[in-house]
Amino acid sequence: MRFAAAGILTLLVATVAACVRPSAVVRYAESASRTTEEFPQLAREIHASCLRVEAYKAQRKSEWYDEVTFRRACATRDTAVFGLIQANDVIAAYLKALASIAGNSGASLEPQTGRFVKLLAGKAGFNEPQADAAERLAEFVASKSVEGFKRRELSRVIAAHNADVQTVVSTLLRIVTQDFPSAFNVESTAQDNFYRTSLAEFGEREPLAAILVREQRDRRAMELMNKRRAITSYAAALRRIQSGHQKLYDERNHLDAPALAVELIRAAKELDSITRELDRAFR
Amino acid sequence: MKSRRNANSVVSANDARSLARLYYELAGSIGKYRFDNWHKLSPSERGDLESLEWTLLTFSSDMTSRAIIFDLSEARSALREITAATKRLKQSIARLNDVRDVIRAATKAVTLAAAIFSGNAEAVASAVASATD
């Protein structure tokens, strides 16, 4: 009798586990998509950083300045950021599509025109093959067929798009880990130049004002440090998305494997935690 | 044959990244010199050095934007010379004592960066030659 109960229990656990497994893909893809939706705030900070550097420079030159002058000086950066956001949106939309297919829930996605994405990705440091990968993903997301995909076709979708996902995410990762910190390094030096020079020139004559200036400098340095942390967090998210999709590809013929479900849930929890960190960084 | 090249054909994204780093470090070297010698320098010398720092920092920032924007597979052999010349300028600034020499070296770095941005291969070659004098 006890053995029979244990057998029923085992069967029940296995059944529940089998139900959980497909939703692990949904959980992972939804979490990953939500994290990628945080990217525009981070990317816009790279443009804002350029504007702040221009402001420090103009203030030291003691010339009259306006926003238009700064915007003109940072126009190249603005274009690059816009292109990056579009390329990142393709990944966000693809992950959303993946979640819909895995959940049999029917996709409700904003269509993105492949050619438009390719053009903008090209403006964001993507070379020809990388921009082609972004274009193919955008076309897949935009295609009506996404709506018709069912869970059983999940492995085929993953297999068809893994290379493009890896390419686009790698390119974003390279830009986020190399160019974003460089932009903040420049801002940090501009900040030091501005405050240190001002304090060296006027600090002794106006000691009370110098205290306030130091406090302002500390606050701005802290803000910059939080933005650097956000870069590190987003890079970790991109790595998790990359490895998670690769794992899905490697296990595409065993998507119901318990070990895969455990790994995807762990990845989803990490991504949720990163999303919360990014939310806090830009609140 | 066109002598004037498009700016993005002079450097690839990775080249732009290396140059952005070098110009960032150059600006830092001049800043260090300015603050280390603050009381020995006249207001005008400080102003000249600071202006050069901002210019070099702007070049570094622009190179970073360029690295994001352009990714060309064709890397030009001139880059090796540009990098070597910029590194030499950075080393000499760290060694120099006379502010006029520092200003001269920093001005050469600015000329070199301007040549890179102009995309003019002849201007780049000339600025490299001047930087290695």
Interface residues (C-beta under 8 A of the other chain):
Chain A: C50 V53 K57 R60 K61 C74 T76 R77 T79 A80 L84 K123 A124 G125 F126 N127 Q130 I175 Q178 D179 S182 A183 N185 V186 T189 A190 D192 N193 R196 T197 A200
Chain B: A13 R17 A20 R21 Y24 A27 G28 G31 F35 W38 E50 E53 W54 L57 T58 S60 S61 D62 T64 S65 R66 A67 I68 I69 F70 D71 L72 S73
